[in-house]
Amino acid sequence: MVELVRVLAVFVLLCASAAFGMFVRPRLPEHHRTREATEFMQISIGLLVTFAAIVLGLLTASVKQGYDKAAHDRQEYALQLTLLDQCLGDAGPDAAAIRADIAAYTAAVIASTWPSEPPPSGVRYPDVAGMPRTGAAPALNRLINAVGVAMSRLPQGDAAQGDAAHARIAALCRDRYKDVMHARLDVIEDARAALLEPFYQILVFWLMIIFACFGLVAPRTGLSITIIVLCAVSLSSVMFVINDLSQPYGGLFGVPSTSMRTALAAMLGADR
């Protein structure tokens, strides 16, 4: 909703700037409407368009890179959760309760991050009502920390008694848990990434100047007005994509829940 409001504001500002230029043009003194003045204005418009294109490219590349990183980190997070569950499965019955907590944690993450999608089934998980969509929710923090504490209490085994393999599995699981926590922090940081507001505001300001210049040089005909409106619509749609990509877990291009749901399905489908 916020993205749509911002894009609509950009569209209105661009059209208003062009309308202002059309309003001012006939009121300019004659020497400001000569051929030389018009050609100079066209050169100036070309310079502004070049700068605007550079800023637009930088802004688009920045938000696209942030979105791609968020999608990659989410997949890595799901993979690490799956590997941790598999490792605990190898640890035997002593880790059954920990695996249940990991499944509950994964289900809660899915339900809280993608509230508009069907909630996970086949597993009990904490109530996600009131949880933030992104970031470190206190309830989820407690659950994943409890998993770490429980893993530290796994039987170490005794090499002298032939339990060396069990001890290695327990150590591997603790390493897997560390990988999960690192991946979790990456996902949390990705969600905090914000749109580069200074670039965005400068770009909108330059586009307003360009459209005002369009209004100064364009003839007051229906075709000119239609072209200006279509240009405003096109640029506004680009701004919508930029705004939407800057929010990895919301909007039209939000990171899907597929990887997390696949991880949860693997946990619930594994032999326990």
C-alpha positions in Angstrom: 0.0 0.0 0.0 2.8 2.4 0.9 4.5 1.6 -2.4 1.4 2.5 -4.4 1.0 5.8 -2.6 4.6 6.7 -3.3 4.2 5.8 -7.0 0.9 7.7 -7.3 2.6 10.7 -5.7 5.4 10.5 -8.3 2.9 10.3 -11.1 1.0 13.3 -9.8 4.2 15.3 -9.4 5.4 14.6 -12.9 2.1 15.5 -14.5 1.9 18.6 -12.4 5.4 19.6 -13.4 4.5 19.3 -17.1 1.3 21.2 -16.6 3.2 24.0 -14.9 5.6 24.2 -17.9 2.6 24.4 -20.3 1.1 27.1 -18.1 4.2 29.2 -18.0 5.2 28.8 -21.7 2.6 31.2 -23.3 3.3 33.8 -20.5 7.1 34.0 -21.3 8.4 37.0 -23.1 8.9 36.5 -26.9 12.7 36.5 -26.7 12.4 33.4 -24.4 10.6 31.5 -27.1 13.0 31.9 -29.9 14.4 29.0 -31.8 17.8 29.4 -30.1 16.2 29.4 -26.7 14.2 26.2 -27.6 17.3 24.4 -28.9 19.3 25.4 -25.8 16.5 24.0 -23.6 16.5 20.8 -25.6 20.2 20.4 -24.9 19.7 21.0 -21.2 16.9 18.5 -21.2 19.3 15.9 -22.8 21.8 16.6 -20.1 19.3 16.1 -17.3 17.9 13.0 -18.9 21.4 11.5 -19.0 22.0 12.3 -15.3 18.5 10.9 -14.4 19.2 7.7 -16.3 22.5 7.2 -14.4 20.8 7.7 -11.1 17.9 5.5 -12.1 20.3 2.7 -13.2 22.3 2.9 -9.9 19.1 2.9 -7.8 17.6 -0.1 -9.8 20.9 -2.0 -9.6 21.1 -1.4 -5.8 17.6 -2.6 -4.9 17.9 -5.5 -7.3 21.2 -6.6 -5.7 19.6 -6.3 -2.3 16.6 -8.4 -3.4 18.8 -11.1 -4.9 20.8 -11.3 -1.7 17.7 -11.5 0.4 16.3 -14.4 -1.8 19.7 -16.2 -1.7 20.1 -15.8 2.1 16.5 -17.1 2.6 17.3 -20.2 0.6 20.6 -20.7 2.5 18.6 -20.3 5.8 16.2 -23.0 4.8 19.0 -25.3 3.7 20.8 -24.9 7.0 17.7 -25.6 9.0 17.2 -28.8 6.9 20.8 -29.9 7.5 20.5 -29.3 11.2 17.3 -31.4 11.4 19.0 -34.2 9.4 22.0 -34.1 11.7 19.8 -34.3 14.8 18.0 -37.3 13.2 21.3 -39.1 13.0 21.8 -38.3 16.7 19.0 -40.6 17.6 16.1 -40.5 20.1 17.9 -38.1 22.4 17.4 -35.3 19.9 13.7 -36.0 19.1 12.4 -33.1 21.3 15.0 -30.7 19.7 13.8 -31.7 16.2 10.2 -31.0 17.2 11.3 -27.5 18.4 13.1 -26.8 15.1 10.0 -27.8 13.1 7.9 -25.6 15.3 10.3 -22.7 14.9 10.4 -23.2 11.1 6.6 -23.3 10.9 6.3 -20.1 13.1 8.8 -18.3 10.8 6.6 -19.2 7.8 3.4 -18.2 9.4 4.8 -14.8 10.7 6.7 -13.8 7.6 4.0 -14.7 5.0 0.8 -14.1 6.9 -1.3 -13.8 3.7 -0.4 -17.4 2.7 -2.0 -20.6 4.2 -0.5 -21.4 7.6 1.7 -24.5 8.0 -0.2 -27.7 8.9 0.8 -30.9 10.6 2.9 -29.2 13.3 2.3 -27.1 16.4 4.0 -23.8 16.7 3.9 -20.6 18.8 1.1 -18.1 18.2 2.4 -15.6 15.6 -0.3 -13.0 16.2 1.4 -9.7 16.8 4.8 -10.9 15.7 6.7 -8.6 13.3 6.8 -9.8 9.8 10.5 -9.4 9.6 13.3 -8.9 12.2 14.0 -10.8 15.4 10.7 -11.6 17.2 11.2 -12.3 20.9 9.2 -15.5 20.9 11.2 -16.9 18.0 14.4 -15.8 19.7 13.5 -17.8 22.8 12.6 -20.9 20.8 15.8 -21.0 18.7 17.9 -20.2 21.8 16.2 -23.1 23.6 17.2 -25.3 20.7 20.8 -24.3 21.2 20.7 -24.9 24.9 19.2 -28.3 24.5 21.9 -29.2 21.9 24.6 -28.3 24.3 23.2 -30.9 26.6 23.3 -33.8 24.1 25.2 -36.8 25.4 28.9 -36.4 24.4 29.6 -40.1 24.3 32.7 -41.8 25.4 35.3 -42.9 22.9 36.6 -45.5 25.4 33.1 -47.1 25.4 32.7 -47.1 21.7 30.6 -43.9 21.5 33.1 -41.9 19.4 30.7 -41.8 16.4 27.9 -40.5 18.5 30.2 -37.8 19.9 31.2 -36.7 16.4 27.6 -36.5 15.4 26.8 -34.3 18.4 29.7 -32.0 17.6 28.6 -31.8 13.9 25.1 -30.8 15.0 26.4 -28.0 17.2 28.4 -26.7 14.2 25.2 -27.0 12.1 23.4 -24.9 14.7 26.1 -22.2 14.4 25.5 -22.1 10.6 21.8 -21.7 11.2 22.4 -18.8 13.5 24.7 -17.1 11.0 22.1 -17.6 8.2 19.4 -16.3 10.5 21.3 -13.1 11.2 21.8 -12.6 7.4 18.1 -12.9 6.8 17.4 -10.4 9.6 19.9 -7.9 8.2 18.4 -8.3 4.7 15.0 -7.4 6.0 16.3 -4.2 7.4 17.7 -3.0 4.1 15.9 0.2 3.1 15.5 2.1 -0.1 18.3 4.6 -0.8 16.1 7.7 0.0 18.6 10.4 -1.1 19.0 8.8 -4.5 15.3 8.3 -4.8 14.4 11.9 -3.9 17.1 13.4 -6.2 15.8 11.2 -9.0 12.2 12.4 -8.5 13.4 16.0 -8.3 15.3 15.7 -11.6 12.3 14.0 -13.3 10.1 16.9 -12.2 12.5 19.4 -13.8 12.6 17.3 -17.0 8.8 17.2 -17.2 8.5 20.9 -16.5 10.9 21.4 -19.5 8.7 19.1 -21.5 5.8 21.4 -20.8 7.8 24.4 -21.8 8.8 23.0 -25.3 5.8 20.8 -26.1 2.9 22.2 -28.1 -0.4 22.4 -26.3 -2.1 19.6 -28.3 -3.9 16.5 -27.2 -1.1 14.3 -28.7 1.6 16.1 -26.6 -0.4 15.8 -23.4 -1.1 12.1 -24.1 2.6 11.4 -24.7 3.6 13.2 -21.5 1.0 11.3 -19.5 2.3 8.0 -21.0 5.8 8.9 -20.1 4.7 9.7 -16.5 3.0 6.3 -16.3 6.0 4.5 -17.6 8.4 6.2 -15.2 6.0 5.7 -12.3 5.8 2.0 -13.0 9.6 1.9 -12.9 9.5 3.7 -9.5 7.0 1.1 -8.3 9.4 -1.7 -9.2 12.2 0.0 -7.3 10.0 0.6 -4.3 8.7 -3.0 -4.4 12.1 -4.6 -4.7 13.4 -2.6 -1.8 10.9 -4.5 0.4 12.0 -8.2 0.0 9.1 -9.6 2.1 6.2 -7.5 0.9 4.6 -6.4 -2.3 4.4 -8.0 -5.7 8.0 -9.2 -5.9 8.3 -10.5 -2.4 10.7 -13.4 -1.6 8.5 -16.6 -1.8 8.1 -19.0 1.1 8.9 -22.0 -1.1 12.3 -22.8 0.3 11.1 -22.6 4.0 8.1 -24.7 3.2 10.3 -27.3 1.5 12.5 -27.4 4.6 9.5 -27.9 6.9 8.1 -30.6 4.6 11.5 -32.4 4.8 11.4 -32.2 8.6 7.9 -33.5 8.9 8.4 -36.2 6.3 11.6 -37.5 7.8 11.5 -40.6 10.0 11.5 -39.6 13.7 
